[in-house]
């Protein structure tokens, strides 16, 4: 379980072992009528009463990430539950979106760029305080490794099956401009 509070927030979050007595919301839909098993999080917003979110486990990979993250938006947070990602408003539990990366296998909070970057097996997607900022082209056919992160760039390595060699890529964090990666035929 990763807990990353890199960004400033207007709420508090606590991962729970079991359900409490607060109002409950089940994700991905933000319904209070029940849902699937998942990661349980108690949210105490800056205004209003505390509530509990149950975030459904991802179904694609049992190796998917688990974590809770602050985001560049002061009122929103992110929960990753076995690779399924959710960005939710602490002030309005019904204001929820699923992260467009499945299954999430890596997350990087880039405070200097005010973005949070999600990685799945093939590409990267960055969210800023307003939502999706950029989405790379396909980086790899089936997995890559982030090897270096600076204030300006994210660099990594992947196996190119066509060349039977490790190759590198680099992504500009401000624009998502990508150099390297697998070239689609």
N, C-alpha and C positions, 0 to 999 in steps of 0.2 A: 504494500500500500504506500503510495506516494502522497504526501501532503505538501503542497507548494503554495505558499502565500506570498509570492514575489510582488504582486501588485497590491496597491492600497485598496481597501474595501470599506463599505459602509455597513457591514453585517458580520456576524460570526457564524462559523460552521463547526459542527462536531460530528464525527463518524460514530455511529452507535452500533452496539451488538444486537439490540432488539428494539422493537417499536415502543414508543412512549405514548403519552396520553394526548399530545398535541394533534391538531388537524393533520391528516395524512393526504399526500398526493403521490400517485403512482405514475412513473414515466416509462415509456416515452410520451404518453398523451397528456399527462398532468391531470388525470382524472382522480376523483376522490372515491370512486366506486370499486376500487380494488384493482389489482394487476398482478404482474409476475414477481417472483422473488428477485432480489437484487441488493445492492449496496444501500444501507440505511444512513441517512444524513439528517441531522437536526439543524435548521436554519433559524437564526435570530436576526431579523432585518432591523435596520435603523428606525423604521416606523412600523407599527403594527405588532401583532403577536407572533411568537415562534411557531414554526410548522415543521413537519417531517416529510422528507421525500424518500421514496423507495425507487431506486433507479435500476431497471431491469438489466440483468446480465446480458452481455453480448452473446450471440449464438454461433458466431463463425469460428472463433478460436478460443480455446481454453487458455492460450498463452497471452491473451489480451491484457492490457494494462488495467490496473485499479488505481484510482487516485482522486483527489479533490484539489482544485486549483482556483485561485482568484484569477480574474481576467482583467484586461485593460479597462473594462466598464466597471465603474465604482460599485454599481448595484447588482452586477451579475457574477455568477460563479460557474465553474465547470466541474462535472462529475464524470469520471471514466469508470465504467463498471464492466469488467472483463472485456474490454475493447470497445464497448459501445459508449459514445460520448454525448453528453447533454450540456447545453448552456441554458441557465435558468435565471430569471430575475428573482432576487431575494425579496423584492417588494410585492411581486405578483407571481405566485407559483404556477399560474396558467400560461405565463409568458415563457415558453420553452422552445428550444430548437435542438434538433439532433445535429451533432457535428458531422460534416460531410466527409468523413474518413472512417472506413470500416475494414478490418478491425484496427483500432488505434494501438500501435505498438510502441510509440515514443511521443513524448510531449516536451516542448521546450518553451519556457516563459522568457521572452525577450524584452525585458523591462526598458532597455535603452530605445528600442523601436516601438514600444507599446503594442506588441503583438504576442499572441500565443500560437505556436506552430505545432500542428499535429502530423504525425507520420503513420501511414499504413504500409503495406508491403510494396507499393508501387509509386507513391507520390507524396507530396507535402501540401498542406493547406494552412494558411495563416488567417487568424481572426484578429481584428482590432476592436475598439470600443463600439463600432457600429455593425459588426458582422464580418463576413468574408472580405479580406483585403486582397488576397491573391491565392492562386492555385497553380502549382507547377504542372508542366507536362509530365508524362510518365518518366520516372527516373530509372526504374528497374523492372524486370519481368516478374521477379519474385523475391523481394527483400533487398534492403540496403542498410548500411550502417552509417550513422552520423559520427564523424570523426573529429570535427572541430567546429566551434561556434565562436564568432567574434561579435563585436557590436554591429558589424556591417554585413557579414557573410555567414552562411552555414555551408560546411563542406562535408563530403562523405565519400563512401566507396561502395561499389556494387560488383557483382559477378556478371560479366557479359558472356552469356552462353554461346553467342555467335563467334566471338573471338577467343573464347576459353581463357579469359584473363580478367583480373581485377581492374576496374576502371574507376575514375573519380568524377565527381560532379561538384558544382558550386552554385549556390542560390543567393542572390542579392536580397537581403531581408527587407529592404524598403520597397522593392518593386516585384519581387518574385521572379525576376529575370534569372534564367537558368543557363549555365554552361555545362555541357556534358550530360550524361545520362543515356539511356538506351534510345536509339533512334527507331521510330516505328517504320515498318516496311509498307 
